[in-house]
C-alpha cells in the first residue's frame, strides 16, 4: 500500500467515476472469484478498491477527508455491486466504523484511523457471533488482566473484510457487561482470521471466523458501543443504506446479464415459434416479463436514491427522534424492496433465458445466490412492520443497527 499514491476524491462526481473504474477492473474476474470463494483470497480486486481513494470518501472535512455523504456512498456501492457484490460488501463495516468514529471517536482514535482510511487502509468487522440465543448474545469479552492491560478474548463469525484489513473492529462486553467496540490492528498478536466462509453466495467476502486470544487493546481505541445506538442516530440507517445499495446493484447486474443473454444467446421457445416469433424479441411474454423486471429494478434504484437524499437531509447526527425515524424508515423501505427485487431478478433470469442459461460455464446462478445470501442479513418483514407501525400508529422505530 505504501508504494501507491491514494487519491483524495473531493467531489461526488470524482468518487462515482472512481467507482466505475474499479468496477471495470473487477468485471473480468467476477465469475472466477465467485467460483473460487474462500479458497482464493481476491488480493488484486481488493488492491484496486484500496488504491482507488474510495475508502476515504466519508471521512469528515475537519479530519482531512472530503466529507461526502450518503448520496455518494450509495451510488459508489451500487456501481461496485452491479459487477461484484462480494467485493462491494467488503468495505461495508469500514464505512460504518468511520461513521461511528465521526460521532463518538476521541482525538487519538480519530487521528490514527482516519489517516489510515485516507491512505486506503481498510477497517474490517468482527461484530457477529454464532451459537448464542440471538445475534446480539455476545460471549466475546474485553477484560482487564492482572497486569492492568485490556485484553480481548472471543470468537467471531461473519467477519466481512477482516481477513485483509488494516484494522478489525470488534464488539465485546467489558467487565461490567457494557457493550464496547474495540479497534485492533489486523496483525495484533493473538488475532487470527480463518478462511472458513462457506456460504452459497457472496463467496468472495470470505466472511469467516475471527479468533481473539488475549489480544492486547489500546484503551484509546475503545468506544462505548451501546450508547451509540441508545440515542436517536443514523448509524444503523447509513449502514443499512450500504446493504440497500448492494441489493440494488445485484438487481442491476442481473438485469444487465439477462439482457445480454437474451440478445446474444437465447433462442425463442417452441410456443413462441408457433405464434410466429423468429427470435426472443418477437415473444410477447419475454418482452412483458423483462419490461416488468426492468421497471422494478429502476424502482429499487429510485428508492435507494431517495433514501440517500433523506439521510443527507437528516445528517449523521439527527436533531431528534422523529428526524432519526424519518431516515431509518426511508432506508427500511428501500432495503426491503431492493432485497425482494434482487432475489426476483435472479430467478426471472432463468425463466426469461431458458434452460441453456443454467449451464455452469456462465455461472449466472451467482446472481440469485448472492441476492438470497445477502438479503437475509436481516429480516425484511420487520422493516415493513416498522413502516406500518409508524404510518398507522405513529410508533417510532427502535434504535439499532438493522433499520
Secondary structure, DSSP 8 states (H G I E B T S, - for coil): -TTS------SHHHHHHHHHHHHHHHHTTHHHHHHHGGGS--HHHHHHHHTTTGGGTTS-GGGTS----HHHHHHHHHHHHHHHHHHHHHTHHHHHHHHHHHHH--HHHHHHHHHHHHTT--EEEE-B-SSSSSTT----EEEE-TTS-EEEEEEEB--TTGGG-SEEEEEEEETTS-EEEEEEETT-TTEEE------SSSGGG----EEEEEEEE-GGGEEEHHHHHHSS-SHHHHHHHHHHHHHHHHHHHHHHHHHHHHHHT----HHHHHTT-SSGGG-HHHHHHHHHHHHHHHHHHHHHHHHHHHHHHH-SS-SSHHHHHHHHHHHHHHHHHHHHHHHHHHHHHHHHH-GGGG-TTT-THHHHHHHHHHHTTS-HHHHHHHHHHHHHH------STT-
